[in-house]
Amino acid sequence: MIKQLLFYNFRYFSRSHKFIVPLVIYLAAFAVLYATKPLEVMNTYGMTAMLTFIIAVLVAYSFMEIEDPVQQQIVLLSLRNDNLYYFSKVFFVWIIVSIMSFILVLYPAIFGFFNSSINFGYIIVALIGHLLLGFLGICVSVLFNSRLFKNRQFAVLMLIIIVLVSVVQKAIILKSPATKWVLYILPPVSLVVDRITNFAGSKDMVPLFLAFGISIVYSFGLLVAFIKLMKTKVF
């Protein structure tokens, strides 16, 4: 059943042309990032991980707005499994973002854009970080769909603020330590990016995977909230 839902989502998304804007932004950022070389390994992966989060937000937001409400009701009635239906939407977008992540991680490593040799472990760390931040971006974005927020301008504004503050969270806390108790409730984007950027081998594994763990828990918390809210919110 999940396979059929993924194909259904793919047909809807490819016909909508709403993937064009996120794709253009992705390609433009990709071109700018790799316009020069050599690049520092983990600094570059920190930046591309942050880019993955932002692209994931854009793709998920666009995708959640393409399906007609009547069509949604028809699919839900025939499927009789709301959890699977809403999960398939998140999973579909994650597949798209994961493909983008693989390209961002593997391209510079394969074509020698880095200023030093890179071992397989660093690539795995970078790839996991990209996949997790992509999933986090999706889980944040789907909560701002038109079923849950009728005021679209307010939804977009709130989403932009959350994304921007999450990205620069560490810098804000360093300048104003008192804000940390408020900012810590936001998506842990800055934390994960910082751990990726400063990763220098096995000695950094504990803080790295702690950050990854926080990201996973946060993402699944948002995913559960999304599914529960969508099941209770009438069309």
MARGU-753582 format. One record per atom (N, C-alpha, C): residue number from 1; residue in one letter; atom name; x, y, z. Coordinates in pm, whole numbers, always signed. Atoms other than C-alpha are relative to their C-alpha. Layout:
BEGIN
num,residu,atome,c1,c2,c3
NUM,A,CA,X,Y,Z
...
This chain:
BEGIN
num,residu,atome,c1,c2,c3
1,M,N,+83,-121,+0
1,M,CA,+0,+0,+0
1,M,C,+86,+126,+0
2,I,N,-86,-118,-6
2,I,CA,+281,+242,+81
2,I,C,+60,+30,-137
3,K,N,-55,-18,+133
3,K,CA,+424,+184,-267
3,K,C,-98,+73,-90
4,Q,N,+103,-65,+80
4,Q,CA,+95,+284,-431
4,Q,C,-16,+147,+40
5,L,N,+12,-137,-48
5,L,CA,+75,+594,-213
5,L,C,+118,+86,-47
6,L,N,-117,-73,+46
6,L,CA,+429,+696,-307
6,L,C,-12,+35,-148
7,F,N,+21,-28,+142
7,F,CA,+347,+665,-678
7,F,C,-109,+105,-20
8,Y,N,+108,-99,+5
8,Y,CA,+27,+861,-621
8,Y,C,+54,+139,+32
9,N,N,-59,-128,-38
9,N,CA,+220,+1138,-445
9,N,C,+94,+51,-109
10,F,N,-93,-40,+106
10,F,CA,+482,+1138,-721
10,F,C,-75,+59,-119
11,R,N,+78,-51,+114
11,R,CA,+220,+1183,-995
11,R,C,-55,+138,+29
12,Y,N,+54,-130,-37
12,Y,CA,+57,+1470,-809
12,Y,C,+109,+108,+2
13,F,N,-107,-99,-15
13,F,CA,+385,+1645,-733
13,F,C,+62,+36,-134
14,S,N,-64,-26,+129
14,S,CA,+535,+1608,-1082
14,S,C,-90,+80,-93
15,R,N,+93,-73,+85
15,R,CA,+221,+1744,-1247
15,R,C,-26,+142,+49
16,S,N,+33,-131,-57
16,S,CA,+192,+2043,-1015
16,S,C,+100,+108,-38
17,H,N,-109,-92,+31
17,H,CA,+524,+2203,-1117
17,H,C,+43,+86,+120
18,K,N,-41,-76,-118
18,K,CA,+559,+2332,-760
18,K,C,+137,-40,+50
19,F,N,-136,+41,-36
19,F,CA,+889,+2150,-735
19,F,C,+105,+91,-63
20,I,N,-94,-81,+78
20,I,CA,+1046,+2406,-971
20,I,C,+74,+101,+87
21,V,N,-64,-103,-83
21,V,CA,+1111,+2683,-716
21,V,C,+104,-60,+96
22,P,N,-103,+61,-86
22,P,CA,+1282,+2458,-456
22,P,C,+118,-56,-79
23,L,N,-107,+57,+82
23,L,CA,+1479,+2290,-736
23,L,C,+95,+109,-50
24,V,N,-83,-111,+47
24,V,CA,+1602,+2623,-875
24,V,C,+88,+52,+113
25,I,N,-77,-47,-116
25,I,CA,+1709,+2738,-527
25,I,C,+110,-100,+33
26,Y,N,-98,+105,-27
26,Y,CA,+1885,+2406,-471
26,Y,C,+115,+5,-99
27,L,N,-104,-3,+104
27,L,CA,+2073,+2424,-803
27,L,C,+84,+126,+9
28,A,N,-74,-127,-12
28,A,CA,+2165,+2790,-751
28,A,C,+97,-6,+118
29,A,N,-86,+11,-117
29,A,CA,+2301,+2723,-402
29,A,C,+113,-100,-25
30,F,N,-99,+102,+35
30,F,CA,+2482,+2413,-531
30,F,C,+111,+63,-85
31,A,N,-97,-64,+89
31,A,CA,+2649,+2619,-805
31,A,C,+89,+98,+75
32,V,N,-77,-98,-77
32,V,CA,+2757,+2891,-560
32,V,C,+99,-70,+93
33,L,N,-85,+72,-95
33,L,CA,+2893,+2644,-303
33,L,C,+122,-63,-67
34,Y,N,-108,+72,+67
34,Y,CA,+3103,+2456,-557
34,Y,C,+58,+78,-118
35,A,N,-57,-84,+105
35,A,CA,+3205,+2750,-772
35,A,C,+151,+7,+9
36,T,N,-146,-4,-20
36,T,CA,+3553,+2741,-623
36,T,C,+46,-121,+79
37,K,N,-62,+105,-83
37,K,CA,+3786,+2486,-471
37,K,C,+147,+35,+18
38,P,N,+47,+105,-91
38,P,CA,+3954,+2364,-259
38,P,C,-87,+54,+113
39,L,N,+89,-33,-110
39,L,CA,+3701,+2361,+23
39,L,C,+37,-83,+123
40,E,N,-25,+75,-123
40,E,CA,+3734,+2258,+386
40,E,C,-113,-100,+20
41,V,N,+94,+112,+3
41,V,CA,+3562,+1925,+436
41,V,C,-124,+23,+86
42,M,N,+116,-2,-89
42,M,CA,+3338,+1955,+743
42,M,C,-69,+136,+3
43,N,N,+66,-131,+13
43,N,CA,+3278,+2330,+706
43,N,C,-99,-1,-116
44,T,N,+87,+9,+117
44,T,CA,+3136,+2260,+363
44,T,C,-122,-86,+29
45,Y,N,+113,+87,-32
45,Y,CA,+2923,+1974,+489
45,Y,C,-94,+65,+101
46,G,N,+86,-73,-91
46,G,CA,+2795,+2197,+769
46,G,C,-94,+94,-76
47,M,N,+81,-92,+81
47,M,CA,+2677,+2451,+512
47,M,C,-103,-75,-83
48,T,N,+95,+74,+83
48,T,CA,+2519,+2190,+285
48,T,C,-107,-69,+84
49,A,N,+101,+56,-90
49,A,CA,+2343,+2030,+583
49,A,C,-106,+105,+33
50,M,N,+93,-110,-25
50,M,CA,+2190,+2367,+664
50,M,C,-86,+26,-124
51,L,N,+73,-17,+126
51,L,CA,+2094,+2405,+298
51,L,C,-106,-109,-15
52,T,N,+95,+111,+9
52,T,CA,+1928,+2062,+310
52,T,C,-123,+26,+85
53,F,N,+113,-33,-88
53,F,CA,+1711,+2172,+604
53,F,C,-91,+102,-67
54,I,N,+80,-106,+63
54,I,CA,+1597,+2485,+418
54,I,C,-73,-52,-123
55,I,N,+63,+57,+119
55,I,CA,+1529,+2299,+93
55,I,C,-113,-95,+38
56,A,N,+104,+93,-48
56,A,CA,+1334,+2033,+284
56,A,C,-125,+76,+42
57,V,N,+114,-84,-40
57,V,CA,+1114,+2305,+434
57,V,C,-77,+47,-123
58,L,N,+63,-51,+121
58,L,CA,+1046,+2450,+88
58,L,C,-74,-109,-77
59,V,N,+62,+110,+74
59,V,CA,+973,+2117,-79
59,V,C,-125,-49,+72
60,A,N,+114,+49,-77
60,A,CA,+744,+1999,+201
60,A,C,-115,+99,-1
61,Y,N,+105,-102,+0
61,Y,CA,+555,+2328,+215
61,Y,C,-73,+1,-135
62,S,N,+60,+2,+133
62,S,CA,+497,+2321,-163
62,S,C,-84,-125,-20
63,F,N,+68,+127,+22
63,F,CA,+398,+1956,-163
63,F,C,-132,-9,+75
64,M,N,+120,+11,-82
64,M,CA,+140,+1989,+113
64,M,C,-117,+81,-54
65,E,N,+105,-88,+50
65,E,CA,-55,+2248,-87
65,E,C,-53,-41,-137
66,I,N,+36,+32,+139
66,I,CA,-100,+2064,-419
66,I,C,-125,-86,-13
67,E,N,+111,+93,+12
67,E,CA,-369,+1809,-339
67,E,C,-133,+66,+35
68,D,N,+133,-56,-21
68,D,CA,-732,+1914,-370
68,D,C,-65,-64,+123
69,P,N,+63,+55,-121
69,P,CA,-927,+1874,-41
69,P,C,-100,-113,-29
70,V,N,+96,+105,+36
70,V,CA,-1199,+1670,-214
70,V,C,+73,-129,-35
71,Q,N,-79,+117,+34
71,Q,CA,-936,+1437,-358
71,Q,C,+59,-65,+125
72,Q,N,-52,+53,-126
72,Q,CA,-782,+1401,-13
72,Q,C,-105,-86,+71
73,Q,N,+107,+74,-67
73,Q,CA,-1117,+1291,+130
73,Q,C,-30,-132,-70
74,I,N,+25,+122,+77
74,I,CA,-1166,+1038,-148
74,I,C,+107,-105,+31
75,V,N,-111,+91,-27
75,V,CA,-823,+886,-91
75,V,C,-9,-55,+143
76,L,N,+10,+43,-140
76,L,CA,-873,+875,+287
76,L,C,-114,-100,+20
77,L,N,+114,+92,-12
77,L,CA,-1211,+706,+251
77,L,C,+31,-137,-59
78,S,N,-34,+127,+65
78,S,CA,-1076,+442,+15
78,S,C,+113,-73,+73
79,L,N,-114,+60,-69
79,L,CA,-757,+386,+215
79,L,C,-36,-51,+139
80,R,N,+42,+34,-136
80,R,CA,-917,+380,+562
80,R,C,+118,-16,+96
81,N,N,-117,+2,-89
81,N,CA,-581,+439,+722
81,N,C,+63,+139,-3
82,D,N,-48,-139,-2
82,D,CA,-519,+804,+806
82,D,C,+148,+8,+33
83,N,N,-141,-3,-40
83,N,CA,-185,+733,+972
83,N,C,+91,-27,-118
84,L,N,-82,+38,+115
84,L,CA,-44,+566,+662
84,L,C,-3,+110,-107
85,Y,N,+15,-105,+101
85,Y,CA,-178,+839,+432
85,Y,C,+90,+120,+31
86,Y,N,-79,-117,-36
86,Y,CA,-17,+1126,+621
86,Y,C,+149,-32,+12
87,F,N,-140,+42,-6
87,F,CA,+302,+933,+688
87,F,C,+60,-9,-141
88,S,N,-51,+15,+137
88,S,CA,+334,+860,+314
88,S,C,+40,+133,-61
89,K,N,-33,-133,+52
89,K,CA,+338,+1232,+240
89,K,C,+138,+44,+51
90,V,N,-130,-35,-58
90,V,CA,+628,+1292,+479
90,V,C,+110,-87,-58
91,F,N,-99,+94,+51
91,F,CA,+810,+982,+357
91,F,C,+35,+30,-146
92,F,N,-24,-34,+141
92,F,CA,+770,+1083,-9
92,F,C,+93,+120,-13
93,V,N,-85,-119,+6
93,V,CA,+920,+1427,+48
93,V,C,+141,-33,+49
94,W,N,-132,+38,-52
94,W,CA,+1201,+1269,+250
94,W,C,+82,-74,-106
95,I,N,-71,+68,+109
95,I,CA,+1289,+1048,-48
95,I,C,+62,+102,-95
96,I,N,-50,-105,+89
96,I,CA,+1323,+1356,-268
96,I,C,+118,+73,+63
97,V,N,-105,-74,-71
97,V,CA,+1530,+1542,-9
97,V,C,+124,-89,+20
98,S,N,-113,+92,-18
98,S,CA,+1746,+1233,+49
98,S,C,+84,-10,-127
99,I,N,-74,+2,+128
99,I,CA,+1839,+1220,-320
99,I,C,+86,+125,-12
100,M,N,-75,-125,+1
100,M,CA,+1942,+1585,-299
100,M,C,+117,-6,+97
101,S,N,-105,+10,-102
101,S,CA,+2141,+1507,+16
101,S,C,+116,-85,-48
102,F,N,-105,+87,+52
102,F,CA,+2332,+1222,-147
102,F,C,+87,+75,-100
103,I,N,-75,-77,+99
103,I,CA,+2431,+1453,-432
103,I,C,+90,+103,+69
104,L,N,-77,-103,-71
104,L,CA,+2542,+1730,-194
104,L,C,+121,-59,+73
105,V,N,-109,+62,-76
105,V,CA,+2755,+1489,+9
105,V,C,+103,-65,-91
106,L,N,-92,+80,+81
106,L,CA,+2904,+1271,-263
106,L,C,+70,+78,-110
107,Y,N,-59,-73,+112
107,Y,CA,+2966,+1522,-542
107,Y,C,+137,+60,+31
108,P,N,-132,-59,-26
108,P,CA,+3251,+1719,-377
108,P,C,+105,-103,+36
109,A,N,-96,+104,-38
109,A,CA,+3409,+1402,-240
109,A,C,+51,-74,-123
110,I,N,-38,+75,+121
110,I,CA,+3409,+1225,-577
110,I,C,+87,+84,-94
111,F,N,-67,-85,+99
111,F,CA,+3527,+1521,-784
111,F,C,+111,+88,+60
112,G,N,-118,-62,-58
112,G,CA,+3800,+1639,-547
112,G,C,-9,+148,+30
113,F,N,+17,-142,-32
113,F,CA,+3666,+1969,-420
113,F,C,+62,+37,+135
114,F,N,-48,-28,-134
114,F,CA,+3822,+1935,-76
114,F,C,+151,+22,+5
115,N,N,-142,-35,-12
115,N,CA,+4157,+2065,+44
115,N,C,+82,-109,+68
116,S,N,-71,+113,-61
116,S,CA,+4244,+1733,+210
116,S,C,-74,-128,-34
117,S,N,+64,+128,+26
117,S,CA,+4172,+1365,+171
117,S,C,-113,-22,+100
118,I,N,+114,+23,-86
118,I,CA,+3843,+1250,+315
118,I,C,-22,-151,+14
119,N,N,+24,+143,-18
119,N,CA,+3781,+910,+471
119,N,C,-149,-31,+1
120,F,N,+138,+46,+13
120,F,CA,+3463,+706,+449
120,F,C,-84,+40,+122
121,G,N,+72,-34,-122
121,G,CA,+3368,+781,+811
121,G,C,-56,+141,-3
122,Y,N,+47,-138,+9
122,Y,CA,+3342,+1153,+745
122,Y,C,-120,+11,-95
123,I,N,+111,-2,+95
123,I,CA,+3116,+1091,+448
123,I,C,-127,-54,+64
124,I,N,+116,+58,-68
124,I,CA,+2887,+871,+659
124,I,C,-59,+98,+100
125,V,N,+46,-100,-97
125,V,CA,+2869,+1135,+933
125,V,C,-76,+112,-71
126,A,N,+63,-108,+75
126,A,CA,+2788,+1404,+678
126,A,C,-135,-45,-58
127,L,N,+123,+51,+62
127,L,CA,+2526,+1188,+506
127,L,C,-110,-17,+104
128,I,N,+100,+15,-106
128,I,CA,+2349,+1100,+831
128,I,C,-52,+137,+44
129,G,N,+40,-135,-40
129,G,CA,+2348,+1467,+930
129,G,C,-93,+65,-101
130,H,N,+85,-56,+105
130,H,CA,+2200,+1571,+596
130,H,C,-139,-65,+1
131,L,N,+128,+71,+1
131,L,CA,+1930,+1303,+608
131,L,C,-86,+39,+120
132,L,N,+75,-37,-120
132,L,CA,+1832,+1394,+963
132,L,C,-53,+143,-7
133,L,N,+47,-139,+10
133,L,CA,+1814,+1768,+897
133,L,C,-106,+13,-109
134,G,N,+105,+1,+101
134,G,CA,+1615,+1699,+582
134,G,C,-132,-46,+58
135,F,N,+121,+53,-64
135,F,CA,+1367,+1492,+782
135,F,C,-57,+102,+99
136,L,N,+43,-103,-96
136,L,CA,+1355,+1763,+1051
136,L,C,-70,+114,-72
137,G,N,+60,-110,+76
137,G,CA,+1283,+2034,+793
137,G,C,-139,-35,-51
138,I,N,+131,+45,+48
138,I,CA,+996,+1829,+650
138,I,C,-101,+0,+114
139,C,N,+92,+10,-113
139,C,CA,+842,+1763,+991
139,C,C,-39,+136,+56
140,V,N,+34,-137,-39
140,V,CA,+858,+2133,+1076
140,V,C,-99,+59,-99
141,S,N,+77,-68,+105
141,S,CA,+712,+2245,+744
141,S,C,-143,-51,-12
142,V,N,+135,+54,+22
142,V,CA,+414,+2009,+722
142,V,C,-101,+49,+103
143,L,N,+90,-52,-102
143,L,CA,+270,+2157,+1040
143,L,C,-63,+133,-38
144,F,N,+51,-132,+41
144,F,CA,+208,+2483,+855
144,F,C,-82,-9,-128
145,N,N,+84,+17,+119
145,N,CA,-22,+2345,+586
145,N,C,-133,+73,+16
146,S,N,+122,-81,+1
146,S,CA,-351,+2511,+492
146,S,C,-115,-62,+79
147,R,N,+102,+61,-84
147,R,CA,-562,+2259,+686
147,R,C,+14,+47,+144
148,L,N,-24,-37,-140
148,L,CA,-401,+2361,+1014
148,L,C,+8,+151,+19
149,F,N,-10,-147,-6
149,F,CA,-342,+2731,+933
149,F,C,-76,+59,-118
150,K,N,+80,-58,+107
150,K,CA,-617,+2897,+734
150,K,C,+58,+132,-49
151,N,N,-65,-126,+37
151,N,CA,-433,+3230,+739
151,N,C,+138,-31,-57
152,R,N,-123,+42,+65
152,R,CA,-161,+3157,+485
152,R,C,+116,+97,+23
153,Q,N,-106,-99,-24
153,Q,CA,+31,+3481,+537
153,Q,C,+62,-20,+137
154,F,N,-50,+24,-135
154,F,CA,+59,+3413,+908
154,F,C,+82,-128,+6
155,A,N,-71,+127,+2
155,A,CA,+166,+3053,+844
155,A,C,+139,+14,-62
156,V,N,-129,-20,+69
156,V,CA,+439,+3156,+600
156,V,C,+94,+82,+87
157,L,N,-82,-86,-86
157,L,CA,+562,+3430,+835
157,L,C,+57,-79,+118
158,M,N,-44,+79,-114
158,M,CA,+579,+3194,+1132
158,M,C,+105,-103,-42
159,L,N,-94,+100,+48
159,L,CA,+756,+2928,+928
159,L,C,+135,+62,-31
160,I,N,-125,-70,+33
160,I,CA,+1015,+3176,+800
160,I,C,+76,+36,+127
161,I,N,-64,-39,-126
161,I,CA,+1083,+3304,+1153
161,I,C,+62,-121,+68
162,I,N,-51,+121,-65
162,I,CA,+1122,+2952,+1292
162,I,C,+124,-53,-72
163,V,N,-114,+49,+78
163,V,CA,+1356,+2849,+1010
163,V,C,+123,+88,+21
164,L,N,-113,-93,-13
164,L,CA,+1574,+3159,+1033
164,L,C,+61,-5,+140
165,V,N,-51,+1,-137
165,V,CA,+1602,+3157,+1412
165,V,C,+66,-134,+32
166,S,N,-59,+132,-23
166,S,CA,+1671,+2782,+1416
166,S,C,+139,-10,-61
167,V,N,-128,+6,+70
167,V,CA,+1956,+2826,+1170
167,V,C,+108,+80,+74
168,V,N,-98,-87,-68
168,V,CA,+2123,+3107,+1368
168,V,C,-11,-9,+151
169,Q,N,+26,+15,-142
169,Q,CA,+2022,+2979,+1710
169,Q,C,+126,+12,+86
170,K,N,-123,-2,-79
170,K,CA,+2378,+2926,+1835
170,K,C,+57,+141,+11
171,A,N,-54,-135,+0
171,A,CA,+2491,+3276,+1736
171,A,C,-81,+92,+93
172,I,N,+85,-82,-87
172,I,CA,+2193,+3432,+1916
172,I,C,+29,-30,+147
173,I,N,-26,+41,-139
173,I,CA,+2261,+3232,+2234
173,I,C,+136,+51,+47
174,L,N,-133,-49,-38
174,L,CA,+2629,+3330,+2231
174,L,C,-3,+149,+32
175,K,N,+10,-144,-24
175,K,CA,+2536,+3699,+2213
175,K,C,-93,+32,+117
176,S,N,+97,-24,-109
176,S,CA,+2242,+3674,+2452
176,S,C,-30,-132,+69
177,P,N,+16,+130,-67
177,P,CA,+2280,+3371,+2682
177,P,C,-136,-20,+65
178,A,N,+129,+10,-68
178,A,CA,+1952,+3449,+2857
178,A,C,-109,-56,-92
179,T,N,+102,+45,+95
179,T,CA,+1762,+3359,+2539
179,T,C,+0,-152,-20
180,K,N,-15,+143,+30
180,K,CA,+1877,+2997,+2543
180,K,C,-121,-82,+46
181,W,N,+111,+77,-51
181,W,CA,+1581,+2878,+2752
181,W,C,-122,+8,-91
182,V,N,+108,-13,+98
182,V,CA,+1343,+3005,+2487
182,V,C,+39,-68,-131
183,L,N,-45,+49,+130
183,L,CA,+1549,+2912,+2181
183,L,C,+19,-151,-3
184,Y,N,-21,+144,-3
184,Y,CA,+1609,+2555,+2296
184,Y,C,-125,-79,-37
185,I,N,+121,+71,+41
185,I,CA,+1247,+2472,+2216
185,I,C,-13,-7,-152
186,L,N,+3,-2,+146
186,L,CA,+1315,+2541,+1847
186,L,C,+72,-123,-57
187,P,N,-69,+114,+64
187,P,CA,+1432,+2273,+1599
187,P,C,+152,+9,+18
188,P,N,-144,-2,-30
188,P,CA,+1796,+2175,+1681
188,P,C,+89,+4,-124
189,V,N,-77,-11,+125
189,V,CA,+1930,+2277,+1340
189,V,C,+142,+47,+29
190,S,N,-130,-59,-30
190,S,CA,+2212,+2491,+1473
190,S,C,+90,-98,+74
191,L,N,-76,+98,-78
191,L,CA,+2318,+2217,+1715
191,L,C,+61,-107,-92
192,V,N,-47,+105,+91
192,V,CA,+2344,+1950,+1443
192,V,C,+105,+53,-96
193,V,N,-96,-61,+93
193,V,CA,+2521,+2182,+1199
193,V,C,+134,+25,+70
194,D,N,-122,-26,-77
194,D,CA,+2770,+2281,+1470
194,D,C,+79,-128,+24
195,R,N,-68,+128,-25
195,R,CA,+2847,+1916,+1551
195,R,C,+63,-55,-128
196,I,N,-56,+45,+128
196,I,CA,+2899,+1834,+1184
196,I,C,+123,+82,-35
197,T,N,-109,-91,+37
197,T,CA,+3119,+2138,+1124
197,T,C,+125,-26,+83
198,N,N,-114,+18,-90
198,N,CA,+3340,+2064,+1424
198,N,C,+42,-145,+19
199,F,N,-36,+142,-13
199,F,CA,+3361,+1689,+1377
199,F,C,+143,-21,-50
200,A,N,-140,+21,+35
200,A,CA,+3726,+1583,+1376
200,A,C,+46,-143,+30
201,G,N,-38,+138,-24
201,G,CA,+3716,+1210,+1441
201,G,C,-73,-62,+116
202,S,N,+70,+81,-101
202,S,CA,+3623,+953,+1703
202,S,C,-22,+73,+133
203,K,N,+15,-72,-126
203,K,CA,+3673,+1193,+1995
203,K,C,-127,+86,+3
204,D,N,+120,-84,+8
204,D,CA,+3372,+1391,+1873
204,D,C,-127,-83,-23
205,M,N,+113,+85,+31
205,M,CA,+3141,+1092,+1827
205,M,C,-115,+16,+100
206,V,N,+106,-9,-102
206,V,CA,+2952,+1128,+2158
206,V,C,-85,+126,-17
207,P,N,+84,-119,+20
207,P,CA,+2843,+1493,+2116
207,P,C,-71,+1,-136
208,L,N,+61,+7,+132
208,L,CA,+2776,+1428,+1747
208,L,C,-128,-82,+3
209,F,N,+116,+87,+0
209,F,CA,+2541,+1137,+1803
209,F,C,-104,+41,+104
210,L,N,+98,-60,-91
210,L,CA,+2381,+1313,+2098
210,L,C,-85,+101,-75
211,A,N,+72,-98,+82
211,A,CA,+2289,+1594,+1859
211,A,C,-91,-71,-99
212,F,N,+82,+77,+93
212,F,CA,+2166,+1338,+1606
212,F,C,-123,-57,+72
213,G,N,+109,+58,-78
213,G,CA,+1956,+1173,+1877
213,G,C,-107,+104,+33
214,I,N,+95,-109,-30
214,I,CA,+1798,+1504,+1978
214,I,C,-82,+34,-124
215,S,N,+68,-31,+126
215,S,CA,+1715,+1573,+1614
215,S,C,-105,-107,-33
216,I,N,+93,+109,+29
216,I,CA,+1551,+1230,+1573
216,I,C,-123,+8,+89
217,V,N,+111,-9,-96
217,V,CA,+1339,+1266,+1888
217,V,C,-89,+119,-34
218,Y,N,+74,-122,+33
218,Y,CA,+1237,+1620,+1793
218,Y,C,-84,-22,-126
219,S,N,+69,+22,+128
219,S,CA,+1145,+1517,+1437
219,S,C,-119,-93,+16
220,F,N,+111,+94,-17
220,F,CA,+934,+1219,+1540
220,F,C,-108,+58,+90
221,G,N,+100,-69,-79
221,G,CA,+764,+1433,+1802
221,G,C,-89,+88,-87
222,L,N,+75,-83,+94
222,L,CA,+662,+1676,+1528
222,L,C,-85,-85,-94
223,L,N,+73,+88,+90
223,L,CA,+559,+1390,+1300
223,L,C,-127,-54,+66
224,V,N,+116,+50,-74
224,V,CA,+329,+1243,+1564
224,V,C,-103,+110,+18
225,A,N,+91,-113,-17
225,A,CA,+182,+1587,+1632
225,A,C,-71,+32,-131
226,F,N,+59,-26,+133
226,F,CA,+126,+1641,+1258
226,F,C,-113,-98,-31
227,I,N,+101,+101,+33
227,I,CA,-61,+1314,+1211
227,I,C,-122,+14,+90
228,K,N,+112,-13,-92
228,K,CA,-274,+1362,+1522
228,K,C,-85,+124,-32
229,L,N,+73,-123,+33
229,L,CA,-365,+1720,+1427
229,L,C,-77,-14,-131
230,M,N,+67,+17,+128
230,M,CA,-450,+1626,+1070
230,M,C,-121,-92,+12
231,K,N,+112,+91,-18
231,K,CA,-678,+1346,+1189
231,K,C,-117,+66,+73
232,T,N,+105,-67,-76
232,T,CA,-870,+1579,+1419
232,T,C,-55,+126,-69
233,K,N,+41,-124,+70
233,K,CA,-887,+1880,+1185
233,K,C,-90,-33,-117
234,V,N,+94,+26,+109
234,V,CA,-1194,+1873,+961
234,V,C,+38,+79,-124
235,F,N,-28,-68,+126
235,F,CA,-1174,+1972,+596
235,F,C,-81,+130,-9
